[in-house]
Amino acid sequence: MKVNIAVNLPIENHEVPDLREAVGWGRRDKDYPSLFKRCNFWAGGRDEFGKLVAFGYVCGMGLEHGYVEDIMVHPSKQKQGIGMELVTALIEEARQFGLGILTVSFDEHNANFYKTSGFTVSSGGVLYLD
């Protein structure tokens, strides 16, 4: 069944941590609901049972530059084009929002996905503080 991606869909506080856990990331329960108040916008999709299976967001100061963060698709729904639909929805919303630049950080093995999504792959750095 098709997963419909929607921008700023209602999400319960436990749903993103549950999805983070399913994809093998830390839950970060303390981030929710604060993230929804602090980011510019988010997008997600639900399966036929109403379970959140895709999520990502754009944050920043809301000026020219936005940061694409936490793109995730439940393992049972990966390799079906849902991630591409999710990123495309975020890019379109960024245009509507008036952003002129989007950046994203990712592991090397995801470079082709982001290149296919329209990003120019470049070098950068990450410093984990916790």
Secondary structure, 3 states (H helix, E strand, C coil): CCCEEEECCCCCCCHHHHHHHHCCCCCCHHHCCHHHHHCCEEEEEECCCCCEEEEEEEECCCCCEEEEEEEEECHHHCCCCHHHHHHHHHHHHHHHHCCCEEEECCCHHHHHHHHHCCCCCCCCCCCCCC
